[in-house]
Each structure stands twice: as C-alpha cells, then as structure tokens.
Amino acid sequence: MKVLVIGSGAREHALVRALTLDPTVAAVIAAPGNPGTDALALNVPVDATDPASVVALAEQHEVDLVVVGPEAPLVAGVADALREAGIRCFGPGAEAARLEGSKAYAKGVMAAAEVPTAMAHVCTSEEQLAEALDAFGAPFVVKDDGLAAGKGVVVTEDRAAAMEHGLACLAKGDDARVVIEEYLDGPEASLFCICDGSTVVPLDLAQDFKRIFDGDEGPNTGGMGAYSPLGWAPERLVDDVVARVAQPVVDEMARRGTPFVGVLYVGLALTSRGPRVIEFNVRFGDPETQSVLARLESPLAVLLAAAADGRLDEHDPLRWSPQASVTVVVAAEGYPAAPRTGVEIGGLEEIAAGDLAESVHVLHAGTTWADDGRLVSSGGRVLSVVALGEDLEQARARAYAAVDLVELDGGHHRTDIALRASRGEIHA
C-alpha cells in the first residue's frame, strides 16, 4: 500500500511513524509533513485545505489510501473530493465533519442520539451570552462554536473573563455563535473510535493535559502532554462509551445521510452522574495520538483501510502493548500567547543514539529547516517526546530524561504529565 498523510504536526508524524511500521505499507507520503516525517517518508508541498490540490497530489503519486490528519481540510471537504475522484480516504466528509466544525451542530446530533452530555445554551448576542452565564453560574464554560485549534474553550470562575471570551467569539462574524455549558466535574478521558459509517472499533483510552502550567493552571493550549492506558478508569468504560455515545452518533449520522467514516474523538468527563461528553473531534487528537499509537501493535494501515472500505466488521481484534506510554510536549517560549520562533533545536541526536533510544522517540510539531540547514522552531508546540515503560512511573522517568536532553532556548514543558495517575491519585 502507498499511503498519503495530510498534515504537518506531531500527530501526523506519529501517524507516519506507525504506518511505516506496518508491513503492508510500501511507501508513505507526507503533505506537507515536517522535518521529522522527512526522515521516514517523502515530504511534498500541498495546500491541505484545497480539495482539488489534494486530489491532484493523490493522483500524481497513485496512492492507495489518504489519511487526513487535521480538522480544517476535513471541514473544507477534502475527503468528499477524494471519494468523488475514486480515491480511498480515511476521514469524514464536510457535512459529517460539522461534529467538530460546529459545537451547536454536535449538540443537536447528541440530543437526537440521546447521548449524555452537558446542558448548553447557544448564544448569538451579548444579551443571550450574559443570561446563559448567569443561568449556569461558575465555573463558567465558554466555547467558540467553530474551529479554534483546541484553544477555543475558556473555563473560569471569573465572570468578566468568561464574558470577554464569549464576546470575542461573537465578534468573528455575523453568523458567529458561542456555546455556554454547565461545568462537568470528575477526571477527563479521551477515546478514539475508528468508524466506517456503521461499525465502531475503539482504540485504547488516553488522558491529555490542556492547561499550560503544572497543576492545571493557566490558559488552555492545544495540549501539553498525554498518557495511556488509564489504569484508574472503570473496567467497562470503553464498552459503555461505544454503546451509549459512539455507536448512537454513527447511527444518527447514517440516518441523516451523512455517514461518518474516520476517527470520532470522544472527549469525556467521568462525572459523579456517569460519563458525559465534553466534545467531539473528527480526527486523531494531539497529543493523545502520540501515546495511543505508541502502544498499538496491530497494523495501522490495515485498520484505516478497512474503515475506508466499510469493512471494520471483518477486522481482527486490536492488539495492544501492555506497556504504558507518556508524551511530554516541549513548547516554545511565549506559548500559547505569542510563541517565539526561529530558535535552534538541539539534543535530538543524543536522544536517538543514547540509552533511551529503544524506549523513547521524538515527534516533530513546530519545526522547520532554516536557510543555513539548522533545525529551528516554527510554532508553539515544538516537539512531542514519547516514552514507553513497564508502568507510568518508568515511562515518565524516561520521557523526562529525554526532555532534559532537548536544547531549545526559552522552551518550557509541564513536569506533571501522568504524575497523579502514576501515584494512584485519580479515581472515577
């Protein structure tokens, strides 16, 4: 199989890495890719949100499968264009991608499918916004209705800050909307569900860390780290989420004539009243993907091709490593507000050649080559350092030992990824 992966972040690097380990894959093309994928695949330029450009690229390289990483190309209809051209694609069409592209649309689907989720108000005016904030009270949960690269949500005790974020969301255009939700208590979990339009195959659970600082302090980010598996999760949680959330949503999307083919990312809060859906994404989440794929032993391309072909019901049960995986994100100085770019990155060769090489790999996110050949930062989240261990404690130790070897002036990271879980301090 020849596989084309669309995207340029650490998630896409993780996908490329997993695909190259699949014995059924002869070649991987990354578009546009990054310096990390360049070592494993053929990097080619593309306008990822232009359906015609992606179709032309897939036809030029005669690929057998296209895997769309980010949400923006899916919302732009790239998957629709590929299927219309007769090219096998893993990723939902534009209408199905509205599950992530519009929080209000997702709430409507959840209501129709009777999915347990937070109560919410969809607001289109300052008056409605103020009324919704007062109705729910603190902590306030304010969500941009559209795509916001994982940073469109504010959770705060400060009503003025909640109002400010809500007004900023409404200021984006005449049709702008903002969603105000009730606050959900309890630990959070992420579940990726591979879907072929009718069948759902869940991956293993993960937990990510959205806040910038230790102890879940500071503003939301795209994600500062993750780990898998969740030893503290209830034994039947995955089966319960598939039965009560993923399968009903896939069935509802099929009923609407917009079958969902791709990854349904279910963000959960394990509340005192049971699991509740926080949000849906329509692609692999970052940085959870980095930890989950590090533990997946089944061939990834075979799984994704089966979903694209509508044959998931024929796929063998997934195989998982018993090891734990911890991902720590190394971010640029100033992230998430104003990341500093163009900073030289070092230490990666030492990680790859040292004692940690067998248990740690580094995935590129915001990196690029400078004109003089130096590897430099080009975004806020620069690297994902992924480690495997016999348990979370060992995986954490290896991940942070590798992070200590990374050279990035002004770079920063959280020091508590998976810490409470490794100590047995999380309970659902």
Number of C-alpha atoms within 10 A of each C-alpha: 17 18 27 28 25 27 26 24 28 29 25 31 29 26 26 27 22 20 26 19 14 16 12 14 17 11 16 24 24 27 24 21 27 25 20 24 27 16 10 17 23 15 21 15 12 17 14 22 19 14 19 16 16 24 20 14 18 23 15 9 12 13 18 16 22 27 25 25 26 23 25 20 23 27 24 19 21 27 29 20 20 23 15 11 14 11 20 21 27 28 34 31 26 21 18 25 29 22 27 25 24 20 24 23 14 21 23 13 19 21 13 12 19 14 21 18 21 16 12 18 20 18 21 19 15 14 9 15 24 17 14 21 22 12 13 17 15 16 18 23 22 29 24 25 24 19 17 15 11 14 17 19 21 19 18 16 13 11 16 10 15 25 17 12 20 29 20 13 21 21 14 12 8 8 8 17 25 29 24 30 24 20 19 22 12 17 17 21 21 26 27 29 25 28 29 27 23 21 20 23 20 19 19 19 20 25 26 27 26 20 20 22 18 14 13 13 10 11 17 20 21 21 20 28 30 28 31 29 23 19 17 14 18 12 9 8 15 18 12 13 22 19 14 16 21 29 21 20 26 26 18 20 20 15 10 11 11 18 21 27 28 29 28 28 22 23 21 24 24 21 14 12 11 13 25 23 22 19 18 26 22 28 26 25 26 24 29 28 25 34 31 28 22 25 21 17 14 18 18 22 23 18 17 25 22 19 28 26 14 16 17 22 14 9 12 9 9 15 12 16 15 13 17 24 33 37 34 32 28 23 27 27 20 14 18 19 10 11 18 19 18 16 20 17 19 16 14 16 11 14 21 16 10 12 12 16 15 12 15 24 22 26 25 25 29 23 27 23 15 14 7 6 8 14 17 20 27 20 21 24 28 27 26 32 25 30 32 28 19 12 17 26 18 17 25 27 15 22 28 22 16 26 23 11 14 21 14 19 13 12 21 20 20 19 15 17 26 25 15 11 18 18 10 10 9 16 12 14
